[in-house]
Amino acid sequence: MKQIPSKRDVLAFLADNPTQTAKRDIARAFGIKGAARVDLKALLREMEAEGSLTKRRSSYREPGKLPPVSVIEVTGPDADGDLLARPLEWAEDTDPPVILLALRASDPALGPGDRLLARLTATPGEAHAYQGRMIRRIGTNPQRILGVFRAASEGGRVMPIDKGSDKQWTIAAGATSGARDGELVEAEQTGPKGRMGLPKARILTRLGDPTSARAVSLIAIHQHGIPDHFPDEVVAQADAAKPAPMGKRKDLRDMPLLTIDPADARDRDDAVLVQRDGDGFVIWVAIADVAHYVTPGSALDVEARKRGNSTYFPDRVVPMLPDTLSGDLCSLHEHVDRACLAVEMHIDADGTKISHQFHRGMMRSVASLSYEQAQAARDGNPDARTAPLVDDVIAPLYDAYDALRRARETRQPLDLDLPERRIELDDDGKVTAVNHKERMDAHRLIEEFMVLANVCAAETLIAKKTPLLFRVHEEPSPEKLDALREVADSAGLALAKGQVLRTATLNRLLAAAAGTDSAELINIATLRSMTQAYYHPENFGHFGLALRAYAHFTSPIRRYSDLIVHRALIAAHGWGKDGLSPWDIEHLDATAKAISDTERRSMTAERDTTDRYLAAFLADRVGTEIGGRIAGIARFGVFVKLDGTGADAMIPMRNLGAEYFHYDAETQTLMGSDSGTVIGLGQRATVRLTEAVPTTGGLLADLIELDGATLPRGPSKGRGKPGKRRVGPAKAKAAKTARKVSRIRKAKR
């Protein structure tokens, strides 16, 4: 009989053969067969009892060590940008080992919460550290849902707040976390469908009354996973920051730079100054030097990259940087010294840029003005603060803007006219009014200066061959242009086909629509035809601005892209060690994708919040008639943009009248099967609001009038089941008519 190995022999074998840890592997290695297996089993149990071995399922390993193949969960990047993970099966009393993922080029992009089956190798010389290589991805964190808890006799359910979702989860009696009926909660899936056909979940967080005004933006923050809590390390690093020293910076403190921002602005990224230079001008744009405080690889940097940008809601801001920096040290407040990156731009009388130069400086703002203050001063109504600045500081700003406006007219960037909505809240957070933000020359002035500064940043870094992130906006696809052409045609306007597309072409369409009932529709349709702008290390130009190269430089407090551009400028000019790092350069592609994604996330969250506020504002008007304009046609119904608020109400197909409607995707129309009534984009409509749900932002309505005429009430609705799309002679005739209309329109073109 083969001799049973010693405990030391077993441990040595396991150390040398980390993939052979089952009892049968140990028996095979030592040639143990038959009845001797019982003795081996007893030895392994003894070693397990004394703590020298740990049993994991049917395999053995030394305590405090991970098996060579494990299920792990990605936790996120460390300060150096390396991706870390944790073992999911760790029953020891000590902290779990650190796993550093070594990714191959063929591996998919991974993020926090991704679960992997990975092969682990202990890191030599480092206790509790492993290198992991992905075998396959096996899942993500348990799915989470934000919803309203509805209590039942035992447990309850979570009802979704997502518009258009009917998914519900069942909550067991012991998994409610004390939630009360009607509370907004965050829940996590715990199992598959149960007896009631609903997935099981447990409540993680109670978020209070979902109908309260202050819950609106909170819903969006949780729903879209926007980080709204800074880790302690990040806060501590921000709190420890000190004002930047003068050092070798250019001294700009005697120059009358000033900031112009919204009246309620919390941070001030940019300051401006114009000096007359013969017939031309020298425009100075100074931007907060965030790179001095947020250095590559720091906790502040990792968190800022994770957030990507600040997110703005009517009642709060979720900032990219802690308030110590965003609202203080990096904000260009008046009468205090602030570190900055400044660009000095020389233009001629026609607004053409002659030259530019960047500086790393120290400035002191002479005033923090609101747009309204600056405009009033220009219009001859200065207040006590602006009166001393009118002639020497404010007037040159507007004169330089007039020159830049002439250059803009030559360049012809896309000239959309889409007034921005402003939701006004009272002290309790309830909507009191929905107005359009007034657009003044003070706004346009700052925008033009910032655009020029951004162009200069891109040109400088291209010339110095320094890596950077461009702001890219590609031209519309042929399919989207065809859709815009259909909308224009329905409004009696033309968008020529077969020529090289330029922004000037679209501007002619917008100008033709200006002042007509179709103006808003054409502007919205043109915007929808555009591709989404994004960040990329390669320069593909900016179609909308009609610029060959463009990079965001002017808002590093609230956009990570601008911080990368600042670091690139610092590196290109040799201004210090806080410029673009090798890690930054290596991961530019990943950073571009990450911050493009966070930007879209913020836009969606902001839009959803606006929809919810509008639904809350209109809830008291349910049952009343409201005017609007057809803004969208879909197979399932019609969208009407309501007058006054600009909110979009949906009219389901079943609410359009008593007849069936044929949908023509090509012409974006609906045609009544009996009456031949055509519903198309841009038509005036009167609707009766039937539902306004603040928790989802959903608005439903009935169509009452179309272009001033009451909709026909035909008999066909009662001949079939509601909502069923019956194909009969009348329907076939309507479809044939619609196709004929489409052919006629094509022939006209």
C-alpha positions in Angstrom: 0.0 0.0 0.0 1.3 3.4 -1.0 2.3 5.5 2.1 0.1 8.4 3.0 2.0 11.7 2.4 2.9 14.1 5.2 1.1 17.3 5.7 4.2 19.2 4.5 4.2 17.1 1.3 0.5 17.9 0.7 1.1 21.7 1.1 4.2 21.5 -1.1 2.2 19.7 -3.9 -0.6 22.3 -3.7 1.9 25.2 -3.9 3.6 23.6 -7.0 0.3 22.6 -8.7 -2.3 25.3 -8.1 -4.6 23.9 -10.8 -4.7 20.4 -9.2 -6.4 21.0 -5.9 -9.2 18.3 -5.8 -8.9 15.3 -3.6 -8.6 13.0 -6.6 -5.7 15.1 -7.9 -3.8 14.7 -4.6 -4.5 11.0 -4.6 -3.3 10.6 -8.1 -0.1 12.6 -7.4 0.9 10.3 -4.5 -0.4 7.1 -6.1 -3.0 6.5 -3.4 -5.8 4.0 -4.4 -8.4 1.8 -2.9 -8.8 1.8 0.9 -5.9 4.2 1.3 -8.2 7.0 0.0 -10.0 6.8 3.3 -6.8 7.6 5.2 -6.0 10.5 2.8 -9.5 11.9 3.4 -8.9 11.8 7.1 -5.6 13.6 6.7 -7.2 16.4 4.6 -10.0 16.8 7.2 -7.4 17.0 10.0 -5.5 19.7 8.0 -8.7 21.6 7.4 -9.7 21.4 11.0 -6.4 22.8 12.2 -6.5 25.6 9.6 -3.6 24.6 7.4 -6.0 23.9 4.5 -9.3 25.5 3.3 -11.8 23.5 1.5 -13.6 25.1 -1.4 -16.3 22.9 -2.8 -14.4 19.7 -3.7 -10.9 21.3 -3.8 -8.3 22.3 -1.2 -6.1 25.4 -0.9 -4.0 27.1 1.7 -5.9 29.6 3.9 -5.7 33.2 2.6 -5.0 32.1 -0.9 -7.3 32.1 -4.0 -7.8 29.2 -6.3 -6.1 29.5 -9.7 -9.5 29.8 -11.5 -12.0 32.0 -9.7 -15.1 34.1 -10.2 -14.1 37.8 -9.7 -15.9 41.2 -9.9 -14.4 44.3 -11.4 -14.3 47.1 -8.9 -12.9 49.9 -11.1 -9.6 51.6 -11.9 -7.0 52.5 -9.2 -5.1 55.8 -9.1 -2.8 54.6 -11.9 -5.7 53.6 -14.1 -5.2 49.9 -13.7 -8.3 47.8 -13.5 -8.8 46.1 -10.2 -11.1 43.2 -9.1 -12.2 41.4 -6.0 -12.9 37.6 -5.4 -16.6 36.9 -5.0 -16.0 33.8 -2.9 -13.9 35.0 0.1 -15.0 33.6 3.5 -11.8 34.6 5.4 -11.9 37.1 8.3 -9.1 39.1 6.6 -9.5 41.6 3.7 -9.7 39.9 0.3 -6.6 39.9 -1.9 -6.1 42.6 -4.5 -6.5 41.3 -8.1 -4.9 43.4 -10.9 -6.4 42.5 -14.3 -4.0 42.0 -17.2 -6.2 42.7 -20.2 -5.4 41.5 -23.7 -6.3 43.6 -26.8 -9.0 41.0 -27.7 -10.7 41.4 -24.3 -14.0 43.4 -24.2 -14.2 46.7 -22.4 -14.8 46.1 -18.7 -16.3 48.3 -16.0 -17.2 48.2 -12.3 -19.7 45.4 -11.6 -18.6 43.1 -14.5 -18.2 39.5 -13.3 -15.5 37.3 -14.9 -14.2 33.8 -14.7 -10.5 34.5 -14.5 -7.2 32.6 -14.2 -5.2 34.0 -11.2 -1.5 34.0 -10.6 0.0 35.1 -7.3 2.2 38.2 -7.6 5.8 37.2 -6.5 7.0 39.0 -3.4 3.6 40.6 -2.7 1.3 39.1 -0.1 -2.4 39.0 -1.0 -1.9 40.2 -4.5 -2.8 38.4 -7.8 -2.7 39.1 -11.5 -5.9 38.0 -13.3 -6.5 37.1 -16.9 -10.0 36.9 -18.2 -11.3 33.5 -19.3 -14.8 34.7 -20.0 -17.3 37.3 -18.8 -20.1 35.7 -16.9 -22.4 38.6 -15.9 -22.6 41.8 -14.1 -23.8 43.1 -10.8 -27.4 42.1 -9.8 -29.8 44.3 -11.8 -31.2 47.3 -9.9 -34.4 49.2 -10.3 -35.7 52.5 -9.1 -39.4 52.4 -8.3 -42.3 53.0 -6.0 -42.9 50.4 -3.3 -46.4 49.1 -2.9 -47.0 47.2 0.3 -48.9 44.0 0.5 -49.9 41.6 3.3 -46.5 39.9 3.0 -43.8 42.1 1.5 -45.0 44.0 -1.6 -43.9 45.0 -5.1 -41.8 47.7 -6.7 -43.5 49.6 -9.5 -41.2 51.1 -12.2 -40.8 54.8 -12.7 -39.3 54.4 -16.2 -41.6 55.9 -18.9 -43.1 53.1 -20.9 -41.9 50.3 -18.6 -44.3 47.8 -17.0 -41.8 45.7 -15.2 -42.5 44.9 -11.6 -40.5 43.1 -8.9 -41.8 41.2 -5.9 -40.4 41.9 -2.5 -40.5 39.3 0.3 -41.6 40.3 3.7 -38.1 40.2 5.1 -36.6 42.2 2.3 -38.5 45.5 2.5 -35.9 47.3 4.7 -38.9 48.9 6.5 -40.1 50.7 3.3 -43.6 52.2 3.6 -46.3 52.1 0.9 -45.7 54.7 -1.7 -42.1 55.4 -1.0 -39.5 55.8 -3.7 -37.0 52.9 -3.3 -33.9 51.4 -5.0 -34.1 47.6 -5.2 -31.7 44.8 -6.3 -32.7 41.6 -8.0 -32.2 38.5 -5.8 -33.6 35.8 -7.9 -35.5 34.7 -11.0 -39.2 34.8 -11.5 -41.3 33.3 -8.7 -44.8 31.9 -8.5 -46.4 35.2 -9.5 -44.3 35.4 -12.6 -42.3 38.4 -11.3 -38.6 38.5 -10.5 -37.7 38.7 -6.8 -35.8 41.6 -5.3 -34.8 43.2 -2.0 -35.0 46.9 -1.2 -31.6 48.6 -0.8 -32.4 52.2 -0.2 -35.5 54.2 0.8 -35.5 57.6 -1.0 -38.7 59.1 0.4 -41.8 60.6 -1.2 -41.6 60.2 -5.0 -44.1 63.0 -5.5 -42.1 65.6 -3.6 -40.6 68.3 -5.7 -37.1 67.6 -4.4 -37.3 63.9 -5.4 -37.4 64.7 -9.2 -33.7 65.2 -9.8 -32.9 62.6 -7.2 -34.8 60.0 -9.3 -32.7 60.9 -12.3 -29.4 60.7 -10.3 -30.2 57.2 -9.0 -31.8 56.0 -12.2 -28.9 56.9 -14.4 -26.1 56.0 -11.9 -24.7 59.5 -11.7 -22.1 59.5 -8.8 -23.4 62.1 -6.3 -21.1 61.4 -3.3 -17.4 62.0 -3.3 -15.2 59.4 -1.6 -13.5 60.5 1.6 -10.1 60.4 0.0 -11.2 62.8 -2.8 -12.8 65.3 -0.3 -9.7 65.2 1.9 -7.4 65.9 -1.1 -9.6 68.8 -2.2 -9.7 70.2 1.4 -5.9 70.1 1.6 -5.4 72.1 -1.6 -3.8 75.5 -1.2 -3.9 78.6 -3.6 -1.5 78.2 -6.4 1.8 80.1 -6.0 2.9 82.7 -8.5 6.1 80.9 -9.5 7.0 81.4 -13.1 3.4 82.3 -14.1 2.7 85.4 -16.3 1.4 88.2 -14.1 -2.0 89.2 -15.5 -3.4 90.7 -12.2 -3.3 94.3 -13.5 -5.4 93.5 -16.5 -9.2 94.2 -16.1 -10.3 90.7 -16.8 -13.9 90.0 -15.8 -16.4 87.1 -15.7 -19.9 87.1 -17.2 -22.1 84.2 -16.1 -25.7 83.3 -15.2 -26.9 85.2 -12.2 -27.1 82.0 -10.2 -23.7 80.6 -11.3 -21.8 78.7 -8.6 -18.5 78.4 -10.5 -16.8 80.7 -12.9 -14.6 79.0 -15.5 -13.7 81.9 -17.8 -12.8 85.5 -17.7 -12.5 87.9 -20.7 -10.9 91.1 -21.8 -10.6 93.0 -25.0 -7.9 95.6 -25.9 -8.1 97.7 -29.0 -5.3 97.3 -31.4 -5.6 99.8 -34.3 -8.5 98.7 -36.4 -8.4 95.3 -34.7 -8.6 93.8 -31.3 -6.7 91.6 -28.8 -9.1 89.2 -27.1 -7.9 87.6 -23.9 -9.7 84.5 -22.5 -8.4 83.3 -19.2 -9.5 79.8 -17.9 -9.2 78.4 -14.4 -6.1 76.4 -14.0 -7.7 73.2 -12.7 -4.7 71.1 -13.8 -2.7 72.6 -11.0 -5.0 71.0 -8.4 -6.2 67.9 -10.2 -3.0 66.1 -11.1 -2.7 62.9 -13.2 -3.4 59.7 -11.2 -4.6 61.5 -8.0 -7.8 60.5 -6.2 -9.3 63.8 -7.5 -8.3 62.8 -11.1 -9.7 59.3 -10.9 -13.0 60.6 -9.6 -13.2 63.4 -12.1 -12.6 61.0 -15.0 -15.2 58.7 -13.6 -17.8 61.5 -13.5 -16.7 63.0 -16.9 -18.6 66.2 -16.4 -20.9 68.1 -14.0 -24.7 67.4 -14.4 -27.1 70.3 -14.0 -30.7 70.0 -12.8 -33.2 72.8 -12.0 -32.7 72.4 -8.3 -29.2 71.1 -7.9 -25.8 70.5 -9.5 -23.9 67.2 -9.3 -20.3 68.6 -9.8 -17.3 66.9 -11.4 -15.1 68.3 -8.6 -15.7 68.9 -4.9 -17.0 72.4 -4.0 -13.7 73.3 -2.4 -12.3 73.4 -5.9 -15.2 74.1 -8.2 -16.7 76.8 -6.0 -13.6 78.3 -4.5 -10.0 77.7 -5.5 -10.7 77.0 -9.2 -13.4 79.6 -9.5 -12.4 83.0 -10.9 -14.0 85.1 -8.2 -13.6 88.9 -8.3 -10.8 90.7 -6.5 -8.8 87.5 -5.6 -5.7 86.0 -7.2 -6.5 82.9 -9.3 -4.2 80.6 -11.3 -5.2 80.4 -15.0 -4.3 79.4 -18.5 -4.9 82.3 -20.8 -4.9 82.7 -24.6 -4.1 86.1 -26.2 -5.8 86.3 -29.6 -5.3 89.0 -32.2 -8.1 89.6 -34.7 -8.5 92.2 -37.5 -11.5 94.4 -38.0 -13.4 91.7 -39.9 -12.9 89.2 -37.1 -10.3 87.1 -38.8 -7.7 85.7 -36.4 -4.2 86.9 -37.1 -2.3 85.2 -34.3 -2.6 83.7 -30.9 -0.4 82.8 -27.9 -1.0 80.8 -24.7 0.2 81.7 -21.2 0.1 80.1 -17.8 -0.7 83.0 -15.5 -2.1 84.6 -12.4 -5.2 86.8 -12.8 -7.4 88.9 -10.6 -11.0 89.5 -11.8 -12.2 93.1 -11.6 -15.9 92.0 -11.5 -18.2 89.0 -11.6 -21.1 90.1 -13.7 -24.3 88.4 -14.8 -25.4 88.4 -18.4 -28.2 90.7 -17.6 -25.8 93.2 -15.9 -23.5 93.3 -18.8 -26.3 93.7 -21.4 -27.9 96.4 -19.4 -24.6 98.3 -19.2 -24.2 98.0 -23.0 -27.8 99.2 -23.5 -27.1 102.4 -21.5 -28.5 101.2 -18.1 -25.4 100.5 -16.0 -25.7 99.9 -12.3 -23.2 100.9 -9.6 -20.9 98.0 -10.4 -20.9 98.3 -14.1 -20.8 102.1 -14.5 -17.0 102.4 -14.0 -16.5 99.6 -16.6 -18.7 100.7 -19.4 -16.3 102.6 -21.6 -12.9 100.9 -21.1 -14.0 97.3 -20.4 -17.5 96.5 -21.5 -17.7 98.5 -24.7 -14.6 96.9 -26.3 -16.1 93.4 -25.6 -19.1 94.2 -27.7 -17.0 95.9 -30.5 -14.8 92.8 -30.8 -18.0 90.6 -30.8 -19.3 92.6 -33.8 -16.1 91.8 -35.7 -16.4 88.1 -34.8 -20.0 88.1 -35.9 -18.9 89.2 -39.3 -16.5 86.4 -39.5 -19.2 84.0 -38.3 -21.5 85.1 -41.1 -18.7 84.3 -43.6 -18.0 80.9 -41.9 -21.7 80.0 -41.7 -21.9 77.6 -38.7 -25.3 75.9 -38.2 -27.7 78.6 -37.1 -30.4 76.8 -35.1 -33.0 78.9 -33.3 -34.2 76.7 -30.4 -35.1 78.7 -27.3 -33.9 76.9 -24.1 -36.5 76.3 -21.5 -36.1 77.6 -18.0 -38.0 75.8 -15.2 -38.6 78.1 -12.3 -39.0 76.6 -8.8 -40.2 78.1 -5.6 -38.5 77.6 -2.2 -40.1 74.2 -1.8 -38.9 73.0 -5.2 -42.3 73.2 -6.9 -42.5 74.4 -10.5 -44.0 77.9 -10.6 -43.4 78.7 -14.3 -41.9 77.4 -17.5 -40.3 80.1 -19.6 -37.7 80.4 -22.3 -34.3 81.7 -21.5 -33.7 85.1 -23.0 -30.9 85.2 -25.5 -28.9 88.4 -25.4 -25.7 89.6 -27.1 -24.0 89.1 -23.8 -24.6 85.4 -24.2 -23.5 85.3 -27.8 -20.4 87.4 -27.1 -19.1 84.9 -24.5 -19.9 82.0 -26.8 -18.0 83.5 -29.7 -14.9 84.2 -27.5 -15.0 80.6 -26.2 -15.3 79.1 -29.6 -12.3 81.1 -30.8 -10.3 80.1 -27.7 -11.2 76.4 -28.3 -10.0 76.7 -32.0 -6.7 78.2 -30.8 -6.2 75.3 -28.4 -6.7 72.7 -31.1 -4.4 74.5 -33.6 -1.6 75.0 -31.0 -1.6 71.3 -30.0 -1.8 70.1 -33.6 1.2 72.4 -34.5 3.2 71.1 -31.5 2.2 67.5 -32.3 0.9 67.0 -28.8 -1.8 64.3 -28.2 -5.2 65.7 -27.2 -9.0 65.1 -27.3 -10.8 66.8 -30.1 -14.5 67.7 -30.0 -15.8 65.9 -33.1 -19.0 66.5 -34.9 -19.5 64.6 -38.2 -21.9 65.5 -40.9 -25.4 63.9 -41.0 -26.0 60.6 -42.6 -27.8 60.4 -46.0 -30.7 58.6 -44.2 -31.2 61.5 -41.7 -30.9 64.0 -44.5 -33.7 62.2 -46.4 -35.9 62.4 -43.3 -35.2 66.1 -42.9 -36.0 66.5 -46.6 -39.4 64.9 -46.0 -40.2 67.2 -43.1 -39.2 70.2 -45.2 -41.3 69.0 -48.1 -44.3 68.6 -45.8 -43.9 72.3 -44.7 -43.7 73.5 -48.3 -40.0 74.1 -48.2 -37.1 72.5 -50.2 -33.8 71.0 -49.2 -31.8 70.5 -52.4 -30.5 67.0 -53.1 -27.3 65.8 -54.8 -24.9 68.6 -53.7 -22.0 68.6 -51.2 -23.6 69.3 -47.8 -22.5 72.4 -46.0 -23.9 74.2 -43.0 -24.8 77.1 -45.3 -27.2 74.7 -47.1 -29.1 74.0 -43.9 -29.0 77.6 -42.9 -30.9 78.5 -46.1 -33.6 76.1 -45.1 -33.7 77.5 -41.6 -33.9 81.1 -43.0 -36.8 80.1 -45.3 -38.7 78.7 -42.3 -38.0 81.7 -40.1 -41.2 83.6 -39.2 -43.5 80.9 -40.4 -45.6 78.4 -38.5 -43.1 75.7 -39.4 -40.1 77.5 -38.0 -39.9 75.5 -34.7 -40.6 72.2 -36.5 -37.8 72.8 -39.1 -35.3 73.7 -36.3 -36.2 70.6 -34.3 -36.0 68.4 -37.4 -32.6 69.9 -38.4 -31.3 69.3 -34.9 -32.5 65.7 -35.0 -30.8 65.1 -38.3 -27.4 65.9 -36.7 -25.1 63.3 -35.5 -24.1 63.4 -31.8 -20.9 65.2 -31.1 -18.3 63.2 -29.2 -14.6 63.2 -28.0 -11.8 61.5 -30.0 -8.0 61.5 -30.1 -8.3 61.9 -33.9 -9.5 65.1 -35.6 -12.5 64.6 -37.8 -13.6 68.2 -37.8 -16.7 69.9 -36.4 -19.5 70.1 -39.0 -22.0 72.1 -36.9 -19.5 74.9 -36.2 -18.0 74.7 -39.7 -14.5 74.3 -38.2 -11.6 72.1 -39.3 -10.3 71.5 -35.7 -12.0 72.0 -32.4 -11.0 71.1 -28.8 -12.8 71.9 -25.5 -10.5 74.2 -23.5 -12.8 76.6 -21.7 -14.6 74.6 -18.9 -12.1 72.4 -17.0 -14.2 72.8 -13.8 -17.1 70.9 -15.3 -15.7 68.9 -18.2 -12.9 66.3 -18.0 -12.1 66.8 -21.7 -11.0 70.4 -21.0 -8.7 69.2 -18.2 -7.0 66.8 -20.7 -6.6 69.8 -23.2 -5.1 71.9 -20.3 -2.6 69.1 -19.5 -1.7 68.9 -23.2 -1.0 72.6 -23.3 1.1 72.4 -20.2 3.1 69.6 -21.6 3.5 71.2 -25.0 4.8 74.5 -23.4 6.9 72.8 -20.7 5.1 74.7 -18.0 5.4 72.0 -15.3 5.2 68.4 -14.3 1.4 68.5 -14.0 0.9 68.2 -17.8 -0.3 65.2 -19.8 1.1 62.0 -18.3 2.2 58.9 -20.2 -0.9 57.1 -18.8 -3.1 59.9 -20.1 -1.6 59.5 -23.5 -1.9 55.7 -23.5 -5.5 55.8 -22.5 -6.8 58.7 -24.6 -9.1 56.4 -26.6 -10.6 54.9 -23.5 -10.9 58.4 -21.9 -12.6 59.7 -25.0 -15.2 57.0 -25.0 -15.8 57.2 -21.2 -16.4 60.9 -21.1 -18.6 60.8 -24.3 -20.7 58.2 -22.5 -20.9 60.2 -19.3 -21.9 63.3 -21.3 -24.8 61.3 -22.9 -25.8 60.0 -19.5 -26.0 63.5 -18.1 -28.0 64.8 -21.1 -30.5 61.9 -20.7 -30.8 62.5 -16.9 -31.3 66.2 -17.4 -33.9 65.6 -20.1 -35.8 63.0 -18.0 -35.8 65.5 -15.1 -37.2 68.2 -17.3 -40.0 65.8 -18.4 -40.9 65.0 -14.8 -41.0 68.7 -13.8 -43.2 69.5 -16.8 -45.5 66.6 -16.0 -45.8 67.9 -12.4 -46.5 71.4 -13.7 -49.2 70.1 -16.1 -50.9 67.7 -13.6 -53.4 70.4 -12.6 -54.4 70.8 -16.3 -55.5 67.2 -16.9 -58.9 67.4 -18.6 -58.2 70.8 -20.2 -57.6 71.5 -23.9 -54.1 72.7 -25.0 -52.8 73.9 -28.3 -49.7 72.5 -29.9 -48.0 71.3 -33.0 -47.4 67.7 -34.4 -43.7 67.1 -33.7 -43.4 63.4 -34.2 -45.2 60.5 -36.0 -44.7 56.9 -35.0 -46.3 53.6 -35.7 -47.8 53.6 -32.2 -49.1 57.2 -32.1 -48.4 60.9 -32.5 -46.3 63.4 -30.4 -47.6 66.9 -29.9 -45.3 69.7 -28.7 -47.6 71.7 -26.4 -47.7 75.5 -26.5 -46.2 77.4 -23.7 -44.2 74.6 -22.0 -42.7 72.9 -25.0 -43.6 69.5 -23.3 -44.2 66.5 -25.6 -47.6 64.8 -25.1 -48.2 61.4 -26.7 -51.4 60.5 -28.4 -51.7 56.7 -28.6 -53.0 55.4 -31.9 -56.2 54.3 -30.2 -56.9 57.9 -29.1 -56.8 59.4 -32.6 -60.5 58.9 -33.4 -62.9 56.2 -34.4 -61.1 55.0 -37.5 -57.9 53.2 -38.2 -54.8 55.0 -39.3 -52.2 53.8 -41.8 -48.6 54.7 -41.0 -46.3 55.8 -43.8 -42.7 55.8 -42.5 -41.3 57.4 -45.7 -43.6 60.5 -45.6 -43.9 60.5 -41.8 -47.7 60.6 -42.0 -50.8 58.8 -40.8 -53.9 58.5 -43.0 -57.4 57.6 -41.8 -58.8 54.4 -43.3 -62.3 55.8 -43.7 -62.0 59.6 -44.0 -58.6 59.9 -45.7 -57.6 62.4 -43.0 -53.8 62.9 -43.2 -51.9 63.7 -40.0 -48.4 65.1 -40.7 -45.5 66.9 -39.1 -46.0 70.5 -38.3 -49.8 70.6 -38.3 -51.5 72.7 -35.6 -53.4 70.5 -33.1 -55.7 70.9 -30.1 -55.4 68.1 -27.6 -57.1 67.2 -24.3 -54.6 66.3 -21.7 -55.7 62.9 -20.2 -52.8 61.9 -18.0 -49.7 63.6 -16.4 -47.5 61.4 -14.3 -44.7 63.2 -12.5 -42.9 60.1 -11.4 -42.3 59.0 -15.0 -42.7 62.3 -16.8 -45.3 60.8 -19.1 -48.0 62.9 -20.7 -51.0 61.4 -22.6 -53.6 63.2 -24.6 -56.6 62.9 -27.0 -56.6 64.6 -30.3 -59.5 67.1 -30.5 -58.7 69.3 -33.6 -56.3 69.2 -36.4 -55.5 72.5 -38.2 -58.7 73.9 -36.7 -61.0 71.2 -37.9 -62.6 68.6 -35.6 -61.5 65.0 -36.4 -64.1 62.9 -38.2 -65.7 60.2 -36.0 -66.2 57.3 -38.4 -68.0 54.1 -37.5 -65.1 51.6 -38.2 -63.7 51.7 -34.7 -66.5 49.5 -33.4 -66.1 46.8 -36.0 -63.0 45.3 -34.5 -61.0 45.1 -31.3 -59.6 48.4 -30.1 -56.0 48.8 -31.3 -56.2 46.0 -33.8 -54.9 47.1 -37.2 -57.6 45.6 -39.5 -56.8 45.5 -43.2 -60.0 46.0 -45.3 -60.9 47.7 -48.5 -60.9 51.2 -47.0 -57.5 50.5 -45.4 -56.1 49.2 -48.6 -57.4 52.3 -50.5 -55.8 54.6 -47.9 -52.5 52.8 -48.2 -52.6 53.1 -52.0 -53.4 56.8 -51.7 -50.4 57.3 -49.3 -48.1 55.5 -51.7 -49.4 57.7 -54.6 -48.7 60.8 -52.5 -45.2 59.6 -51.9 -44.6 59.0 -55.6 -45.9 62.5 -56.5 -43.5 64.1 -54.0 -40.6 62.2 -55.3 -41.4 63.2 -58.9 -41.5 66.9 -57.8 -38.0 66.6 -56.5 
